[in-house]
Amino acid sequence: MIGAGAAGLTASIFAAEAAVKGDRPQRIVLLDGVKTIGAKILVSGGGRCNVTHEVVTPTDYFGNRRIIKNVLAAFSVEQTVKWFASLGVELKREETGKLFPVNDKARTILTALVNRCHSLGVIIHSDHRVTSVGRPPGPQTGFLVHHTHGILHSRKVILSTGGRSIPKSGSDGFGYSLARRLGHHVTATVPALVPLILEDTMFHKYLSGLSQEVGLTTVVKSRKVDCRKGSMLWTHFGISGPVVMDASRFWTLGHEQGETVEVYGNFLPGQMQEQAKSWLMGRATDNPRRSLLKTWAQQIPERFAEALCSHVECDPNTAVAQLPRKDRDRLLAALTEFKFPVKHDRGWNYAEVTAGGVPLEEINFQTMESKLVPGLYLIGEILDCDGRIGGFNFQWAWATGFLAGRAVSASVCADGEVRR
């Protein structure tokens, strides 16, 4: 097992449990390149670990959804909840549908996984960075796993190295090199679930810390590729929050491919410009002396209304009934179709997941075994599958780890039967 993150720990547990149940002792070794494992688990969900979501469907993911559907069906949310309960971790549901440990501590999740590994005899070697994986010479079968402390001969190998997000956790993209050397393809990889940096000419710094509901549309080469609504957070560097994080993959992919990518915001989600105009005209009739700022503060945060008025060169203190038509139209356009001057994404250190990876078509979705390299299994973020924010990527880790762990144990047992 290479990589002691969520998927790797899960696969180790299910492989060991299957071996015990089948009364076929197996030596399971989990190698990880960093000294302290599970960093991504610990930082996820603001240190609380968003374990999963109450409803998980293939449409919550990007990738080959037919394959994703089959993988998710093998290990449901209900099974995840029961599994963690068996590990001594009770989960709670929040209004958003996200599931967290009841004590709101990510450490509880990591400790439960590691303790279960230890109780099953799984050997965890941290600070053992794998440098290469290949076939042994001569008639020997299996793999030779070269790492910083020596060489390990293994009958089966599970790659659970993660993607490229949060590289200090150990997932620096080297797993893709291992997969390529073994014969796999890797699609373009870009940061996903990542905040976006805006041009300094914007007013975002003034609004830092403010959250509001928006509609977000991403356009690539003049074609709408994504439309969604949700909470957006203004920050000192640009924009973040769930709706931005979910949409970011479309910006990063388009940018990576050298395409023209534009992101538009509707600060009156669900309203078109004409609807917003009708509302404003109605307010001008009812309260003609009320300022533009106080009028719009009925629909949007006042601090944002002031910043936007200044941005489009409208005096926020102007009486709403005295607003010139050209100023009104300019303001309405900015409210309903605001073009964000995105400069860049915030990079791998701040991305929660990787978009792209090893194509799912190269994997047997019933076992997670490679179709190209017998005995090699690939799970978790290394695969070309990324979910939206809300616990979906962890559910992918649990599900793929479950499938690979059980399959590896069964395969090793079968190999033993054949040799006997």
C-alpha positions, 0 to 999 in steps of 0.5 A: 500500500503506497499512501496513508491517507483516507483511501490508503488507511481504508483499503488497509483496514478492509484488506486486513479484515477480509484476511482475518475473516478468511483465516488467511493471514497476510502481511499488509504494509502501508508506506507513506513519504511524510513523517506525520500521516493523515494531514489532509484528514486533519485540515479538512472541514476546518479541522472538523473533517467532513466525513461524507454527505447524507445524499451522494449521487454520481452527479456530485462528481466529475469524471466517468459517471457510469463508473462512478455510480458503480463504485459509489453503489458498492459502499453507500453513505449508510455503510460509511456511517455504520463503519465509522460507528464500528470504529467508535466514531459517531457522526452527526448531520448538519443542516447542509447535509454534511456529516461530521464527527459529533465532537467536531474533531478531525483527529478523531477520524484519523485516530480511529483509522490508525488504531484499527490498522494497528489492531489488525496488524497493519504495518504503517511506515511513515517517512518511507517515500516510495521512489519507484515501483516495478516488476522483479527480474526473472521468474518472480511475480509481484512488484519491487517497491523501492523506497527511501529505506530499502526495497519491499517485495510485494505480491500486490500494490495499491496506489493511494498517493493522492493527487497534487493538492496540499503537497505538504501533506505528501500528495505532491503528484508523484503518484502520477509518475508511478502510474505512468511508468507502470503504463497508465495514462494521466489526464491533465491535472489542475487544482479544484475546490480552490479559491480564486484570486482577483485583480488588485483593481477590484474592491474585494479587500474592502469586503474581506470576510463578507459572505453573500448568496450569488449565482455564478456562471463560468464561460469557456470560449463563449460557451457556458460550461457551469451555472450554480448558486451558493454562498460566496466569501469575499477575501483579501485576495479575491473570492472563495466560499462553496459556490466559488470552490465548486466552480473553480475546476472549470476556470482552472481546466480552461486556463490550463488548456489556454482557453479564454475563461470568464466568470460572471456573478449574479448578486441577485440570484434567480433574478434577471436584469429586467426583474431587478429593474422592475423591483428598483422602479417599484422602490423608486415609486414607493420611497423616492427619497430613499438613497440608492444604498439603503434601497439596495440594502434590502436585497444585498449586504449594505457594505457590498452595495456601497462598494458596487455603487462606487465601482460602477461610479454611481453615488450611493447616496443618490435618491433612488428616484433621481438616479439617471437611467444610464447609471441605473442600467450600469448598476443593474448590469453589474448586479446581475452579470458582474464579470469577475477579473480573475487573475489566477487560482490560489494554487495547489497549497490551497486546493482541496482536491485535484481535477484529472488523473488516471482515467477511470476507464483503465480501472476495473470498477468492481475491484479497483484493479488496473486493467493494464497492470495485473496486481496493481490497484488505484484508489482515491484522488489519483483517479480522474474523479473529483467531487464537489465540496461537502464530503463527497471526495472523502466518500470516494476515498472510503468507497474505492478503499473498500473495494480495493482492500477486499479485492486485494485480500481475495486475490492474494488468497486465490493466488495461494490456493492456486500455488497449493 
